[in-house]
Structure formats: C-alpha cells, structure tokens
Amino acid sequence: MAEDFRGFDIARRGYDRDQVDAYLSRLAAGTAPGTPPVFDIVRRGYDRDQVEARVADLRS
C-alpha cells in the first residue's frame, strides 16, 4: 500500500468498514478473489468513491 494513504472518510451511507478492511487485508496478502469486490452499504460506512478508487489502484 502507498505510504501516503491515510484511510477513508466516513460517509452517512457507505461501504461496510469490516468488509472493506478484510478485503484490503486479503488483497495485500495476495489471497483476494479475482472478481471485483461487492460490499454492503451501511450507515456510517467508508466513502464509496474513495474505496472504489483505492481498490482499483491496488488491483492494477
């Protein structure tokens, strides 16, 4: 992961934080599935645009 990454903003309705954190951990370990992730949308979740940009960056 990039050293300048500071985390995600919390949005009123965003991606489930536990699911995103687990996926990013698997991605860093090289065990993430080959298909794009699908996260639940919950109250006080991670900002969706930020997560999608980060996942795309890490997967490329």
N, CA, C and O atoms as a CHARMM CRD file, in Angstrom:
* protein
*
  240
    1    1 MET  N      0.84100  -1.19000   0.00000 PROA 1      0.00000
    2    1 MET  CA     0.00000   0.00000   0.00000 PROA 1      0.00000
    3    1 MET  C      0.87900   1.24300   0.00000 PROA 1      0.00000
    4    1 MET  O      1.98700   1.24700   0.53600 PROA 1      0.00000
    5    2 ALA  N      0.36900   2.26700  -0.59700 PROA 2      0.00000
    6    2 ALA  CA     1.12200   3.50700  -0.67000 PROA 2      0.00000
    7    2 ALA  C      1.29900   4.11300   0.71400 PROA 2      0.00000
    8    2 ALA  O      0.40300   4.05800   1.55700 PROA 2      0.00000
    9    3 GLU  N      2.46400   4.68700   0.92600 PROA 3      0.00000
   10    3 GLU  CA     2.75800   5.26800   2.23600 PROA 3      0.00000
   11    3 GLU  C      1.91500   6.49700   2.53700 PROA 3      0.00000
   12    3 GLU  O      1.71100   6.82700   3.70500 PROA 3      0.00000
   13    4 ASP  N      1.41900   7.18500   1.50900 PROA 4      0.00000
   14    4 ASP  CA     0.65100   8.40300   1.73600 PROA 4      0.00000
   15    4 ASP  C     -0.83500   8.12800   1.99800 PROA 4      0.00000
   16    4 ASP  O     -1.59800   9.06500   2.23300 PROA 4      0.00000
   17    5 PHE  N     -1.25400   6.85900   1.96200 PROA 5      0.00000
   18    5 PHE  CA    -2.65500   6.52900   2.20500 PROA 5      0.00000
   19    5 PHE  C     -2.98400   6.74700   3.67100 PROA 5      0.00000
   20    5 PHE  O     -2.28500   6.24200   4.55000 PROA 5      0.00000
   21    6 ARG  N     -4.04900   7.50200   3.94000 PROA 6      0.00000
   22    6 ARG  CA    -4.40300   7.87400   5.30400 PROA 6      0.00000
   23    6 ARG  C     -5.71800   7.25900   5.77600 PROA 6      0.00000
   24    6 ARG  O     -6.13200   7.48500   6.91300 PROA 6      0.00000
   25    7 GLY  N     -6.36600   6.49700   4.93100 PROA 7      0.00000
   26    7 GLY  CA    -7.64000   5.90200   5.31300 PROA 7      0.00000
   27    7 GLY  C     -8.78000   6.52500   4.53300 PROA 7      0.00000
   28    7 GLY  O     -8.58300   7.36200   3.65200 PROA 7      0.00000
   29    8 PHE  N     -9.97600   6.09000   4.88600 PROA 8      0.00000
   30    8 PHE  CA   -11.17200   6.53600   4.18600 PROA 8      0.00000
   31    8 PHE  C    -12.00700   7.44000   5.07900 PROA 8      0.00000
   32    8 PHE  O    -12.02400   7.29400   6.30100 PROA 8      0.00000
   33    9 ASP  N    -12.70000   8.37600   4.44200 PROA 9      0.00000
   34    9 ASP  CA   -13.67100   9.18700   5.16200 PROA 9      0.00000
   35    9 ASP  C    -14.87900   8.31600   5.49200 PROA 9      0.00000
   36    9 ASP  O    -15.16000   7.33500   4.80400 PROA 9      0.00000
   37   10 ILE  N    -15.58700   8.68800   6.55200 PROA 10     0.00000
   38   10 ILE  CA   -16.81400   8.01100   6.93000 PROA 10     0.00000
   39   10 ILE  C    -17.98100   8.77800   6.30500 PROA 10     0.00000
   40   10 ILE  O    -18.08500   9.99600   6.44700 PROA 10     0.00000
   41   11 ALA  N    -18.84800   8.04900   5.61600 PROA 11     0.00000
   42   11 ALA  CA   -19.99000   8.65000   4.93900 PROA 11     0.00000
   43   11 ALA  C    -21.28000   8.25700   5.65800 PROA 11     0.00000
   44   11 ALA  O    -21.32300   7.26200   6.38200 PROA 11     0.00000
   45   12 ARG  N    -22.30500   9.03500   5.45300 PROA 12     0.00000
   46   12 ARG  CA   -23.60800   8.72000   6.04900 PROA 12     0.00000
   47   12 ARG  C    -24.04900   7.32000   5.62700 PROA 12     0.00000
   48   12 ARG  O    -24.50800   6.53200   6.45400 PROA 12     0.00000
   49   13 ARG  N    -23.90600   7.01700   4.33800 PROA 13     0.00000
   50   13 ARG  CA   -24.18800   5.67000   3.81500 PROA 13     0.00000
   51   13 ARG  C    -22.99500   5.28000   2.96100 PROA 13     0.00000
   52   13 ARG  O    -22.76200   5.85500   1.89700 PROA 13     0.00000
   53   14 GLY  N    -22.25600   4.31300   3.42900 PROA 14     0.00000
   54   14 GLY  CA   -21.05600   3.89900   2.71000 PROA 14     0.00000
   55   14 GLY  C    -20.84600   2.40600   2.82300 PROA 14     0.00000
   56   14 GLY  O    -21.70600   1.67200   3.31000 PROA 14     0.00000
   57   15 TYR  N    -19.68400   1.97000   2.36300 PROA 15     0.00000
   58   15 TYR  CA   -19.37200   0.55100   2.38000 PROA 15     0.00000
   59   15 TYR  C    -19.06100   0.07600   3.79500 PROA 15     0.00000
   60   15 TYR  O    -18.44900   0.78800   4.59100 PROA 15     0.00000
   61   16 ASP  N    -19.50000  -1.14500   4.08400 PROA 16     0.00000
   62   16 ASP  CA   -19.27000  -1.77400   5.38500 PROA 16     0.00000
   63   16 ASP  C    -17.76900  -1.77800   5.68500 PROA 16     0.00000
   64   16 ASP  O    -16.97300  -2.33000   4.92600 PROA 16     0.00000
   65   17 ARG  N    -17.40600  -1.16200   6.78800 PROA 17     0.00000
   66   17 ARG  CA   -15.99000  -0.99700   7.12100 PROA 17     0.00000
   67   17 ARG  C    -15.28100  -2.31900   7.35800 PROA 17     0.00000
   68   17 ARG  O    -14.14300  -2.49100   6.91900 PROA 17     0.00000
   69   18 ASP  N    -15.92200  -3.25100   8.03600 PROA 18     0.00000
   70   18 ASP  CA   -15.28600  -4.54800   8.29700 PROA 18     0.00000
   71   18 ASP  C    -15.05000  -5.31300   6.99900 PROA 18     0.00000
   72   18 ASP  O    -14.00100  -5.93400   6.82700 PROA 18     0.00000
   73   19 GLN  N    -16.01400  -5.27300   6.09100 PROA 19     0.00000
   74   19 GLN  CA   -15.84900  -5.96800   4.81500 PROA 19     0.00000
   75   19 GLN  C    -14.71300  -5.37000   3.99000 PROA 19     0.00000
   76   19 GLN  O    -13.91800  -6.09600   3.39300 PROA 19     0.00000
   77   20 VAL  N    -14.64400  -4.04800   3.96500 PROA 20     0.00000
   78   20 VAL  CA   -13.58600  -3.37700   3.20700 PROA 20     0.00000
   79   20 VAL  C    -12.22600  -3.69900   3.82300 PROA 20     0.00000
   80   20 VAL  O    -11.28500  -4.04100   3.10700 PROA 20     0.00000
   81   21 ASP  N    -12.12000  -3.59000   5.13700 PROA 21     0.00000
   82   21 ASP  CA   -10.84400  -3.87400   5.79700 PROA 21     0.00000
   83   21 ASP  C    -10.39400  -5.30600   5.54400 PROA 21     0.00000
   84   21 ASP  O     -9.21300  -5.54700   5.29000 PROA 21     0.00000
   85   22 ALA  N    -11.32700  -6.26300   5.61000 PROA 22     0.00000
   86   22 ALA  CA   -10.98500  -7.66600   5.37100 PROA 22     0.00000
   87   22 ALA  C    -10.53200  -7.87200   3.92600 PROA 22     0.00000
   88   22 ALA  O     -9.56200  -8.58600   3.67200 PROA 22     0.00000
   89   23 TYR  N    -11.22800  -7.25400   2.99300 PROA 23     0.00000
   90   23 TYR  CA   -10.85300  -7.39500   1.58700 PROA 23     0.00000
   91   23 TYR  C     -9.46900  -6.80200   1.33200 PROA 23     0.00000
   92   23 TYR  O     -8.65200  -7.41400   0.64500 PROA 23     0.00000
   93   24 LEU  N     -9.20300  -5.62500   1.87300 PROA 24     0.00000
   94   24 LEU  CA    -7.90000  -4.99700   1.65800 PROA 24     0.00000
   95   24 LEU  C     -6.78300  -5.82200   2.28600 PROA 24     0.00000
   96   24 LEU  O     -5.68100  -5.87300   1.74100 PROA 24     0.00000
   97   25 SER  N     -7.04200  -6.46300   3.40800 PROA 25     0.00000
   98   25 SER  CA    -6.04900  -7.35200   4.02900 PROA 25     0.00000
   99   25 SER  C     -5.76600  -8.55400   3.13300 PROA 25     0.00000
  100   25 SER  O     -4.61200  -8.93700   2.94200 PROA 25     0.00000
  101   26 ARG  N     -6.83300  -9.14800   2.58400 PROA 26     0.00000
  102   26 ARG  CA    -6.64500 -10.29000   1.66800 PROA 26     0.00000
  103   26 ARG  C     -5.92900  -9.85700   0.39800 PROA 26     0.00000
  104   26 ARG  O     -5.09900 -10.59600  -0.13100 PROA 26     0.00000
  105   27 LEU  N     -6.24400  -8.66700  -0.09000 PROA 27     0.00000
  106   27 LEU  CA    -5.59400  -8.15200  -1.29000 PROA 27     0.00000
  107   27 LEU  C     -4.10100  -7.95600  -1.03900 PROA 27     0.00000
  108   27 LEU  O     -3.27700  -8.30700  -1.88300 PROA 27     0.00000
  109   28 ALA  N     -3.75600  -7.40300   0.10400 PROA 28     0.00000
  110   28 ALA  CA    -2.34500  -7.18700   0.45000 PROA 28     0.00000
  111   28 ALA  C     -1.60100  -8.51200   0.61100 PROA 28     0.00000
  112   28 ALA  O     -0.41000  -8.59700   0.31000 PROA 28     0.00000
  113   29 ALA  N     -2.30000  -9.54300   1.08400 PROA 29     0.00000
  114   29 ALA  CA    -1.68600 -10.85600   1.28300 PROA 29     0.00000
  115   29 ALA  C     -1.67500 -11.68200   0.00200 PROA 29     0.00000
  116   29 ALA  O     -1.07300 -12.75500  -0.03900 PROA 29     0.00000
  117   30 GLY  N     -2.33600 -11.19000  -1.04000 PROA 30     0.00000
  118   30 GLY  CA    -2.38600 -11.90400  -2.30100 PROA 30     0.00000
  119   30 GLY  C     -3.43100 -13.00300  -2.35100 PROA 30     0.00000
  120   30 GLY  O     -3.36900 -13.88000  -3.21300 PROA 30     0.00000
  121   31 THR  N     -4.39700 -12.96600  -1.43100 PROA 31     0.00000
  122   31 THR  CA    -5.41900 -14.01400  -1.38700 PROA 31     0.00000
  123   31 THR  C     -6.81800 -13.50500  -1.71800 PROA 31     0.00000
  124   31 THR  O     -7.80300 -14.20200  -1.47500 PROA 31     0.00000
  125   32 ALA  N     -6.91400 -12.31600  -2.26200 PROA 32     0.00000
  126   32 ALA  CA    -8.22500 -11.76300  -2.62500 PROA 32     0.00000
  127   32 ALA  C     -8.75000 -12.47600  -3.87200 PROA 32     0.00000
  128   32 ALA  O     -7.95700 -12.87000  -4.72700 PROA 32     0.00000
  129   33 PRO  N    -10.06100 -12.65000  -3.99500 PROA 33     0.00000
  130   33 PRO  CA   -10.61600 -13.28600  -5.19000 PROA 33     0.00000
  131   33 PRO  C    -10.34600 -12.44800  -6.43400 PROA 33     0.00000
  132   33 PRO  O    -10.12000 -11.24100  -6.34100 PROA 33     0.00000
  133   34 GLY  N    -10.36900 -13.08500  -7.58300 PROA 34     0.00000
  134   34 GLY  CA   -10.09900 -12.38900  -8.83600 PROA 34     0.00000
  135   34 GLY  C    -11.20700 -11.47500  -9.29100 PROA 34     0.00000
  136   34 GLY  O    -10.98200 -10.57900 -10.10500 PROA 34     0.00000
  137   35 THR  N    -12.40800 -11.68900  -8.77500 PROA 35     0.00000
  138   35 THR  CA   -13.54000 -10.85000  -9.16400 PROA 35     0.00000
  139   35 THR  C    -13.56100  -9.56700  -8.32700 PROA 35     0.00000
  140   35 THR  O    -13.09000  -9.55700  -7.19000 PROA 35     0.00000
  141   36 PRO  N    -14.10600  -8.49700  -8.88900 PROA 36     0.00000
  142   36 PRO  CA   -14.20000  -7.26000  -8.11500 PROA 36     0.00000
  143   36 PRO  C    -15.05200  -7.46800  -6.85500 PROA 36     0.00000
  144   36 PRO  O    -16.01300  -8.23700  -6.88300 PROA 36     0.00000
  145   37 PRO  N    -14.71300  -6.80000  -5.76900 PROA 37     0.00000
  146   37 PRO  CA   -15.46100  -6.97600  -4.52800 PROA 37     0.00000
  147   37 PRO  C    -16.84400  -6.33400  -4.58100 PROA 37     0.00000
  148   37 PRO  O    -17.08000  -5.37700  -5.32000 PROA 37     0.00000
  149   38 VAL  N    -17.74200  -6.88400  -3.78400 PROA 38     0.00000
  150   38 VAL  CA   -19.08100  -6.31300  -3.60500 PROA 38     0.00000
  151   38 VAL  C    -19.25500  -6.13100  -2.10000 PROA 38     0.00000
  152   38 VAL  O    -19.23400  -7.09900  -1.34000 PROA 38     0.00000
  153   39 PHE  N    -19.42500  -4.88400  -1.68300 PROA 39     0.00000
  154   39 PHE  CA   -19.55800  -4.57200  -0.26700 PROA 39     0.00000
  155   39 PHE  C    -20.99300  -4.14700   0.03700 PROA 39     0.00000
  156   39 PHE  O    -21.65900  -3.54100  -0.80200 PROA 39     0.00000
  157   40 ASP  N    -21.45900  -4.46700   1.23700 PROA 40     0.00000
  158   40 ASP  CA   -22.76700  -3.99800   1.68900 PROA 40     0.00000
  159   40 ASP  C    -22.70400  -2.50100   1.94900 PROA 40     0.00000
  160   40 ASP  O    -21.66200  -1.97400   2.33800 PROA 40     0.00000
  161   41 ILE  N    -23.81900  -1.82100   1.73500 PROA 41     0.00000
  162   41 ILE  CA   -23.91400  -0.39400   2.04500 PROA 41     0.00000
  163   41 ILE  C    -24.60900  -0.26800   3.39800 PROA 41     0.00000
  164   41 ILE  O    -25.69800  -0.80000   3.61200 PROA 41     0.00000
  165   42 VAL  N    -23.94700   0.45000   4.30300 PROA 42     0.00000
  166   42 VAL  CA   -24.43300   0.58200   5.67600 PROA 42     0.00000
  167   42 VAL  C    -24.35200   2.03800   6.11200 PROA 42     0.00000
  168   42 VAL  O    -23.72300   2.86900   5.45700 PROA 42     0.00000
  169   43 ARG  N    -25.00300   2.32400   7.23000 PROA 43     0.00000
  170   43 ARG  CA   -24.87800   3.65800   7.83100 PROA 43     0.00000
  171   43 ARG  C    -23.48100   3.79800   8.41300 PROA 43     0.00000
  172   43 ARG  O    -22.94400   2.86800   9.01600 PROA 43     0.00000
  173   44 ARG  N    -22.90100   4.98100   8.22100 PROA 44     0.00000
  174   44 ARG  CA   -21.57400   5.30500   8.73900 PROA 44     0.00000
  175   44 ARG  C    -20.50600   4.33300   8.24100 PROA 44     0.00000
  176   44 ARG  O    -19.69100   3.81700   9.00500 PROA 44     0.00000
  177   45 GLY  N    -20.54600   4.10800   6.93600 PROA 45     0.00000
  178   45 GLY  CA   -19.54500   3.25900   6.29400 PROA 45     0.00000
  179   45 GLY  C    -18.48400   4.11200   5.61100 PROA 45     0.00000
  180   45 GLY  O    -18.53000   5.34200   5.63500 PROA 45     0.00000
  181   46 TYR  N    -17.52900   3.41800   5.00300 PROA 46     0.00000
  182   46 TYR  CA   -16.47200   4.11100   4.26900 PROA 46     0.00000
  183   46 TYR  C    -17.03500   4.75800   3.00500 PROA 46     0.00000
  184   46 TYR  O    -17.93700   4.21800   2.36300 PROA 46     0.00000
  185   47 ASP  N    -16.49100   5.91500   2.66200 PROA 47     0.00000
  186   47 ASP  CA   -16.87200   6.63200   1.45400 PROA 47     0.00000
  187   47 ASP  C    -16.69400   5.71000   0.23700 PROA 47     0.00000
  188   47 ASP  O    -15.60200   5.19500  -0.00100 PROA 47     0.00000
  189   48 ARG  N    -17.76400   5.51100  -0.51900 PROA 48     0.00000
  190   48 ARG  CA   -17.76000   4.54600  -1.62100 PROA 48     0.00000
  191   48 ARG  C    -16.78200   4.91400  -2.72700 PROA 48     0.00000
  192   48 ARG  O    -16.05900   4.05000  -3.22500 PROA 48     0.00000
  193   49 ASP  N    -16.74900   6.18400  -3.11700 PROA 49     0.00000
  194   49 ASP  CA   -15.84100   6.59100  -4.19200 PROA 49     0.00000
  195   49 ASP  C    -14.38500   6.38300  -3.79700 PROA 49     0.00000
  196   49 ASP  O    -13.58000   5.93900  -4.61500 PROA 49     0.00000
  197   50 GLN  N    -14.04100   6.69800  -2.55500 PROA 50     0.00000
  198   50 GLN  CA   -12.67100   6.52000  -2.08500 PROA 50     0.00000
  199   50 GLN  C    -12.27900   5.03900  -2.07600 PROA 50     0.00000
  200   50 GLN  O    -11.17600   4.68100  -2.48800 PROA 50     0.00000
  201   51 VAL  N    -13.18800   4.18400  -1.60300 PROA 51     0.00000
  202   51 VAL  CA   -12.90200   2.75000  -1.56000 PROA 51     0.00000
  203   51 VAL  C    -12.71100   2.21500  -2.97500 PROA 51     0.00000
  204   51 VAL  O    -11.75200   1.48900  -3.23800 PROA 51     0.00000
  205   52 GLU  N    -13.61000   2.56400  -3.88200 PROA 52     0.00000
  206   52 GLU  CA   -13.51600   2.06900  -5.24500 PROA 52     0.00000
  207   52 GLU  C    -12.21500   2.51300  -5.91100 PROA 52     0.00000
  208   52 GLU  O    -11.58300   1.73500  -6.62500 PROA 52     0.00000
  209   53 ALA  N    -11.81700   3.76000  -5.67800 PROA 53     0.00000
  210   53 ALA  CA   -10.56200   4.24900  -6.25200 PROA 53     0.00000
  211   53 ALA  C     -9.36600   3.51000  -5.65400 PROA 53     0.00000
  212   53 ALA  O     -8.42100   3.18200  -6.37000 PROA 53     0.00000
  213   54 ARG  N     -9.40200   3.25200  -4.36900 PROA 54     0.00000
  214   54 ARG  CA    -8.28500   2.56300  -3.70600 PROA 54     0.00000
  215   54 ARG  C     -8.18500   1.11400  -4.18500 PROA 54     0.00000
  216   54 ARG  O     -7.09000   0.62600  -4.46500 PROA 54     0.00000
  217   55 VAL  N     -9.30900   0.43600  -4.27800 PROA 55     0.00000
  218   55 VAL  CA    -9.30700  -0.96300  -4.73700 PROA 55     0.00000
  219   55 VAL  C     -8.79700  -1.01100  -6.17700 PROA 55     0.00000
  220   55 VAL  O     -7.97100  -1.86200  -6.50600 PROA 55     0.00000
  221   56 ALA  N     -9.26800  -0.12300  -7.03000 PROA 56     0.00000
  222   56 ALA  CA    -8.80700  -0.10900  -8.43200 PROA 56     0.00000
  223   56 ALA  C     -7.31100   0.14100  -8.50900 PROA 56     0.00000
  224   56 ALA  O     -6.61300  -0.47600  -9.31300 PROA 56     0.00000
  225   57 ASP  N     -6.82700   1.03000  -7.68500 PROA 57     0.00000
  226   57 ASP  CA    -5.39400   1.34100  -7.66300 PROA 57     0.00000
  227   57 ASP  C     -4.58700   0.11900  -7.22100 PROA 57     0.00000
  228   57 ASP  O     -3.56000  -0.19400  -7.82300 PROA 57     0.00000
  229   58 LEU  N     -5.03700  -0.56200  -6.19300 PROA 58     0.00000
  230   58 LEU  CA    -4.29100  -1.70500  -5.68100 PROA 58     0.00000
  231   58 LEU  C     -4.37900  -2.92200  -6.61100 PROA 58     0.00000
  232   58 LEU  O     -3.44400  -3.72000  -6.67600 PROA 58     0.00000
  233   59 ARG  N     -5.48200  -3.06100  -7.31700 PROA 59     0.00000
  234   59 ARG  CA    -5.64800  -4.20300  -8.20200 PROA 59     0.00000
  235   59 ARG  C     -4.89100  -4.03600  -9.51400 PROA 59     0.00000
  236   59 ARG  O     -4.66800  -5.01700 -10.22400 PROA 59     0.00000
  237   60 SER  N     -4.49200  -2.81000  -9.84700 PROA 60     0.00000
  238   60 SER  CA    -3.78600  -2.58700 -11.12700 PROA 60     0.00000
  239   60 SER  C     -2.28600  -2.74900 -10.99000 PROA 60     0.00000
  240   60 SER  O     -1.55700  -2.59500 -11.97000 PROA 60     0.00000
